[in-house]
Amino acid sequence: MKKVKSLKLKVKSSRNTIFCAFFIFALASVAYASGGEAAHTPLWKEYMWKIVNFGVLFFVLFKFGKKPLQDFLKNRTELIEKTLKEAQEAKILAQKALVEVEERLKVKDKELEEIIFSARQSGEKEKARLIEEGSRMKAKILEQVKTNIDYELREAKAAIKAEAVEIAIGLAEKKIKEKIGKSEQDMLLEESLMKIEGKK
């Protein structure tokens, strides 16, 4: 509203400026004309024709130039007002768009924080699950290793016992053969055969 008032003041001041310019032009033409042949004609006649000339010129300009000048100034004022109004509307639209963008950014920031929080929670759960699964696998592997060691130990003991028995039997036979002669061996053999035949 203040800008419209200032534009109207500018229009009035421009009208005053145009009037002053015409007045100065008229005075300048009067001063220029009075420079040469003023001695032949009286001074009032010379000024009178110049004033009449200026009056006619001013009247013609005022009569035919007033409306176009007013129309030009009116159109110019309307154009400026329209431009100001459009600029104001554009400013309001830009502010609305800025508010919308800021709101979207806030929502996006919140969504991003939720995604990060969810990813961290998921990662922690996965980590705990992997640790638990690793502990279970470790216990199973240790149990399997213990079972394998026990089996291998029993097998080794059995093999050692069997070998020890064979060595003991071999040594016992050797010692018995050394102590018992050929005749005693034959006698033991016959007794064993008789026992076997008697059982049959």
Secondary structure, 3 states (H helix, E strand, C coil): CHHHHHHHHHHHHHHHHHHHHHHHHHHHHHHHHCCCCCCCCCHHHHHHHHHHHHHHHHHHHHHHHHHHHHHHHHHHHHHHHHHHHHHHHHHHHHHHHHHHHHHHHHHHHHHHHHHHHHHHHHHHHHHHHHHHHHHHHHHHHHHHHHHHHHHHHHHHHHHHHHHHHHHHHHHHHHHHHHHCCHHHHHHHHHHHHHHHHHHC
